[in-house]
């Protein structure tokens, strides 16, 4: 089981890295203008990949290692789907805002949450910088 855990964790990390690197690798932006549907969908897919990827990291740590998320007012017990939903919810709250406080990171989850929040603030800046620098 440990081999599967590490393989899933490394695979998730590689997927996150490959998604984020598209923002920094020189490549022409799609569409004829900065505000095109293709660019909007591209940015949305980067966000979606990061959101689900970090949700998977929280879930994997919680299932195979020590707990990394604690629900305030909740029992913490639950089915796999409840744990997965909580992990993705917390990932979205961390990526897009400072969170609501109903789910809090504990242990190594704090450092993962800091990294995700940093990436969440960096994605729009990198996207705008890339669009402005590649503009004709």
C-alpha positions as protocol buffer text, in pm:
chain_id: "A"
residue {
  index: 1
  type: UNK
  ca { x: 0 y: 0 z: 0 }
}
residue {
  index: 2
  type: UNK
  ca { x: 290 y: 238 z: 66 }
}
residue {
  index: 3
  type: UNK
  ca { x: 411 y: 200 z: -294 }
}
residue {
  index: 4
  type: UNK
  ca { x: 70 y: 291 z: -429 }
}
residue {
  index: 5
  type: UNK
  ca { x: 49 y: 590 z: -195 }
}
residue {
  index: 6
  type: UNK
  ca { x: 385 y: 727 z: -307 }
}
residue {
  index: 7
  type: UNK
  ca { x: 307 y: 658 z: -674 }
}
residue {
  index: 8
  type: UNK
  ca { x: -22 y: 848 z: -650 }
}
residue {
  index: 9
  type: UNK
  ca { x: 142 y: 1134 z: -461 }
}
residue {
  index: 10
  type: UNK
  ca { x: 428 y: 1163 z: -713 }
}
residue {
  index: 11
  type: UNK
  ca { x: 187 y: 1133 z: -1006 }
}
residue {
  index: 12
  type: UNK
  ca { x: -29 y: 1410 z: -864 }
}
residue {
  index: 13
  type: UNK
  ca { x: 278 y: 1629 z: -814 }
}
residue {
  index: 14
  type: UNK
  ca { x: 391 y: 1573 z: -1172 }
}
residue {
  index: 15
  type: UNK
  ca { x: 45 y: 1662 z: -1306 }
}
residue {
  index: 16
  type: UNK
  ca { x: 40 y: 1981 z: -1097 }
}
residue {
  index: 17
  type: UNK
  ca { x: 388 y: 2077 z: -1215 }
}
residue {
  index: 18
  type: UNK
  ca { x: 307 y: 2013 z: -1582 }
}
residue {
  index: 19
  type: UNK
  ca { x: -11 y: 2218 z: -1559 }
}
residue {
  index: 20
  type: UNK
  ca { x: 162 y: 2512 z: -1391 }
}
residue {
  index: 21
  type: UNK
  ca { x: 463 y: 2507 z: -1622 }
}
residue {
  index: 22
  type: UNK
  ca { x: 239 y: 2594 z: -1917 }
}
residue {
  index: 23
  type: UNK
  ca { x: 213 y: 2943 z: -1767 }
}
residue {
  index: 24
  type: UNK
  ca { x: 589 y: 2992 z: -1770 }
}
residue {
  index: 25
  type: UNK
  ca { x: 704 y: 2812 z: -2087 }
}
residue {
  index: 26
  type: UNK
  ca { x: 727 y: 3043 z: -2390 }
}
residue {
  index: 27
  type: UNK
  ca { x: 432 y: 2966 z: -2613 }
}
residue {
  index: 28
  type: UNK
  ca { x: 192 y: 3188 z: -2802 }
}
residue {
  index: 29
  type: UNK
  ca { x: -135 y: 3262 z: -2628 }
}
residue {
  index: 30
  type: UNK
  ca { x: -432 y: 3126 z: -2811 }
}
residue {
  index: 31
  type: UNK
  ca { x: -687 y: 3346 z: -2973 }
}
residue {
  index: 32
  type: UNK
  ca { x: -651 y: 3678 z: -3146 }
}
residue {
  index: 33
  type: UNK
  ca { x: -686 y: 3889 z: -2833 }
}
residue {
  index: 34
  type: UNK
  ca { x: -610 y: 3863 z: -2463 }
}
residue {
  index: 35
  type: UNK
  ca { x: -982 y: 3836 z: -2383 }
}
residue {
  index: 36
  type: UNK
  ca { x: -1068 y: 3534 z: -2594 }
}
residue {
  index: 37
  type: UNK
  ca { x: -1278 y: 3234 z: -2498 }
}
residue {
  index: 38
  type: UNK
  ca { x: -979 y: 3005 z: -2555 }
}
residue {
  index: 39
  type: UNK
  ca { x: -764 y: 3200 z: -2308 }
}
residue {
  index: 40
  type: UNK
  ca { x: -1047 y: 3199 z: -2054 }
}
residue {
  index: 41
  type: UNK
  ca { x: -1086 y: 2823 z: -2088 }
}
residue {
  index: 42
  type: UNK
  ca { x: -709 y: 2775 z: -2065 }
}
residue {
  index: 43
  type: UNK
  ca { x: -693 y: 2971 z: -1739 }
}
residue {
  index: 44
  type: UNK
  ca { x: -996 y: 2781 z: -1609 }
}
residue {
  index: 45
  type: UNK
  ca { x: -833 y: 2447 z: -1683 }
}
residue {
  index: 46
  type: UNK
  ca { x: -513 y: 2551 z: -1503 }
}
residue {
  index: 47
  type: UNK
  ca { x: -719 y: 2648 z: -1198 }
}
residue {
  index: 48
  type: UNK
  ca { x: -921 y: 2326 z: -1218 }
}
residue {
  index: 49
  type: UNK
  ca { x: -607 y: 2113 z: -1241 }
}
residue {
  index: 50
  type: UNK
  ca { x: -448 y: 2287 z: -942 }
}
residue {
  index: 51
  type: UNK
  ca { x: -770 y: 2268 z: -739 }
}
residue {
  index: 52
  type: UNK
  ca { x: -823 y: 1896 z: -799 }
}
residue {
  index: 53
  type: UNK
  ca { x: -451 y: 1819 z: -771 }
}
residue {
  index: 54
  type: UNK
  ca { x: -416 y: 1979 z: -428 }
}
residue {
  index: 55
  type: UNK
  ca { x: -745 y: 1820 z: -323 }
}
residue {
  index: 56
  type: UNK
  ca { x: -590 y: 1485 z: -415 }
}
residue {
  index: 57
  type: UNK
  ca { x: -278 y: 1569 z: -211 }
}
residue {
  index: 58
  type: UNK
  ca { x: -489 y: 1648 z: 96 }
}
residue {
  index: 59
  type: UNK
  ca { x: -693 y: 1332 z: 45 }
}
residue {
  index: 60
  type: UNK
  ca { x: -387 y: 1109 z: 1 }
}
residue {
  index: 61
  type: UNK
  ca { x: -217 y: 1249 z: 309 }
}
residue {
  index: 62
  type: UNK
  ca { x: -538 y: 1203 z: 506 }
}
residue {
  index: 63
  type: UNK
  ca { x: -596 y: 846 z: 391 }
}
residue {
  index: 64
  type: UNK
  ca { x: -246 y: 703 z: 402 }
}
residue {
  index: 65
  type: UNK
  ca { x: -55 y: 924 z: 642 }
}
residue {
  index: 66
  type: UNK
  ca { x: -153 y: 1152 z: 927 }
}
residue {
  index: 67
  type: UNK
  ca { x: -466 y: 1368 z: 907 }
}
residue {
  index: 68
  type: UNK
  ca { x: -405 y: 1705 z: 743 }
}
residue {
  index: 69
  type: UNK
  ca { x: -755 y: 1855 z: 760 }
}
residue {
  index: 70
  type: UNK
  ca { x: -987 y: 1900 z: 1055 }
}
residue {
  index: 71
  type: UNK
  ca { x: -1349 y: 2006 z: 1028 }
}
residue {
  index: 72
  type: UNK
  ca { x: -1463 y: 2241 z: 1300 }
}
residue {
  index: 73
  type: UNK
  ca { x: -1788 y: 2115 z: 1442 }
}
residue {
  index: 74
  type: UNK
  ca { x: -1757 y: 1792 z: 1243 }
}
residue {
  index: 75
  type: UNK
  ca { x: -1669 y: 1445 z: 1357 }
}
residue {
  index: 76
  type: UNK
  ca { x: -1388 y: 1396 z: 1106 }
}
residue {
  index: 77
  type: UNK
  ca { x: -1518 y: 1045 z: 1037 }
}
residue {
  index: 78
  type: UNK
  ca { x: -1693 y: 966 z: 718 }
}
residue {
  index: 79
  type: UNK
  ca { x: -1697 y: 785 z: 393 }
}
residue {
  index: 80
  type: UNK
  ca { x: -1438 y: 818 z: 121 }
}
residue {
  index: 81
  type: UNK
  ca { x: -1667 y: 1049 z: -78 }
}
residue {
  index: 82
  type: UNK
  ca { x: -1714 y: 1278 z: 223 }
}
residue {
  index: 83
  type: UNK
  ca { x: -1338 y: 1296 z: 279 }
}
residue {
  index: 84
  type: UNK
  ca { x: -1277 y: 1360 z: -92 }
}
residue {
  index: 85
  type: UNK
  ca { x: -1543 y: 1632 z: -96 }
}
residue {
  index: 86
  type: UNK
  ca { x: -1393 y: 1797 z: 210 }
}
residue {
  index: 87
  type: UNK
  ca { x: -1043 y: 1785 z: 54 }
}
residue {
  index: 88
  type: UNK
  ca { x: -1159 y: 1942 z: -274 }
}
residue {
  index: 89
  type: UNK
  ca { x: -1370 y: 2201 z: -87 }
}
residue {
  index: 90
  type: UNK
  ca { x: -1073 y: 2301 z: 130 }
}
residue {
  index: 91
  type: UNK
  ca { x: -852 y: 2314 z: -179 }
}
residue {
  index: 92
  type: UNK
  ca { x: -1096 y: 2550 z: -352 }
}
residue {
  index: 93
  type: UNK
  ca { x: -1126 y: 2775 z: -45 }
}
residue {
  index: 94
  type: UNK
  ca { x: -748 y: 2791 z: -15 }
}
residue {
  index: 95
  type: UNK
  ca { x: -686 y: 2851 z: -386 }
}
residue {
  index: 96
  type: UNK
  ca { x: -949 y: 3120 z: -434 }
}
residue {
  index: 97
  type: UNK
  ca { x: -965 y: 3292 z: -94 }
}
residue {
  index: 98
  type: UNK
  ca { x: -846 y: 3276 z: 262 }
}
residue {
  index: 99
  type: UNK
  ca { x: -1110 y: 3016 z: 351 }
}
residue {
  index: 100
  type: UNK
  ca { x: -1411 y: 3012 z: 579 }
}
residue {
  index: 101
  type: UNK
  ca { x: -1258 y: 2844 z: 882 }
}
residue {
  index: 102
  type: UNK
  ca { x: -1492 y: 2545 z: 879 }
}
residue {
  index: 103
  type: UNK
  ca { x: -1207 y: 2320 z: 761 }
}
residue {
  index: 104
  type: UNK
  ca { x: -858 y: 2391 z: 890 }
}
residue {
  index: 105
  type: UNK
  ca { x: -521 y: 2242 z: 798 }
}
residue {
  index: 106
  type: UNK
  ca { x: -320 y: 2060 z: 1063 }
}
residue {
  index: 107
  type: UNK
  ca { x: 31 y: 1921 z: 1063 }
}
residue {
  index: 108
  type: UNK
  ca { x: 197 y: 1910 z: 723 }
}
residue {
  index: 109
  type: UNK
  ca { x: -133 y: 2027 z: 573 }
}
residue {
  index: 110
  type: UNK
  ca { x: -45 y: 2379 z: 687 }
}
residue {
  index: 111
  type: UNK
  ca { x: 261 y: 2387 z: 463 }
}
residue {
  index: 112
  type: UNK
  ca { x: 68 y: 2237 z: 171 }
}
residue {
  index: 113
  type: UNK
  ca { x: -202 y: 2504 z: 220 }
}
residue {
  index: 114
  type: UNK
  ca { x: 61 y: 2780 z: 220 }
}
residue {
  index: 115
  type: UNK
  ca { x: 204 y: 2647 z: -106 }
}
residue {
  index: 116
  type: UNK
  ca { x: -142 y: 2625 z: -263 }
}
residue {
  index: 117
  type: UNK
  ca { x: -235 y: 2979 z: -153 }
}
residue {
  index: 118
  type: UNK
  ca { x: 92 y: 3109 z: -298 }
}
residue {
  index: 119
  type: UNK
  ca { x: 19 y: 2935 z: -628 }
}
residue {
  index: 120
  type: UNK
  ca { x: -338 y: 3071 z: -620 }
}
residue {
  index: 121
  type: UNK
  ca { x: -207 y: 3427 z: -599 }
}
residue {
  index: 122
  type: UNK
  ca { x: 61 y: 3365 z: -862 }
}
residue {
  index: 123
  type: UNK
  ca { x: -156 y: 3214 z: -1137 }
}
residue {
  index: 124
  type: UNK
  ca { x: -342 y: 3533 z: -1236 }
}
residue {
  index: 125
  type: UNK
  ca { x: -25 y: 3743 z: -1222 }
}
residue {
  index: 126
  type: UNK
  ca { x: 164 y: 3493 z: -1438 }
}
residue {
  index: 127
  type: UNK
  ca { x: -125 y: 3475 z: -1685 }
}
residue {
  index: 128
  type: UNK
  ca { x: -150 y: 3855 z: -1720 }
}
residue {
  index: 129
  type: UNK
  ca { x: 229 y: 3896 z: -1746 }
}
residue {
  index: 130
  type: UNK
  ca { x: 245 y: 3629 z: -2013 }
}
residue {
  index: 131
  type: UNK
  ca { x: -43 y: 3782 z: -2207 }
}
residue {
  index: 132
  type: UNK
  ca { x: 107 y: 4132 z: -2197 }
}
residue {
  index: 133
  type: UNK
  ca { x: 459 y: 4017 z: -2290 }
}
residue {
  index: 134
  type: UNK
  ca { x: 337 y: 3812 z: -2586 }
}
residue {
  index: 135
  type: UNK
  ca { x: 100 y: 4076 z: -2715 }
}
residue {
  index: 136
  type: UNK
  ca { x: 181 y: 4201 z: -3062 }
}
